[in-house]
């Protein structure tokens, strides 16, 4: 290693852009407790004790919460961390803790009632799309998705029929047609 020549002509990142990219948006008063609660819930599964969670909460508050205009006291952090810790421990004990694990899919009755009459294939495709893309505004329901359906590989006819059923029922809506240039069609969740 000591015989290697120093690297030359390496582009440098402008300091101003680096500082802008590292700038953190501070959370303003009025939503700090909720933001802290949500963050601690997402981090609680990585903590072994309440003290660890308190440390995470204090670090987050120092880095992300605006504590200059209105004081955000340590007692608020402690109260929020205790509440999250108790909530988490109760859920773990009941076998119901899934925050941040991606192991739950919650569907309202209205959505279920709309899909149930459509048939087994449409339901299977709908659930697969919900599982993989519920959090996205834009969906890709390409024909090759049929190769990775949960029960087995689907035929192209079967897949297209299930997709057409979801479109006809207004479950998904095509927002951009498939093309050679733009790739597969794009869809969004219907109303």
Helices and strands as residue ranges (DSSP letters): H 15-22, H 32-43, G 44-46, H 50-64, H 74-94, H 109-116, H 120-133, E 139-140, G 143-148, H 156-168, E 172-176, E 186-189
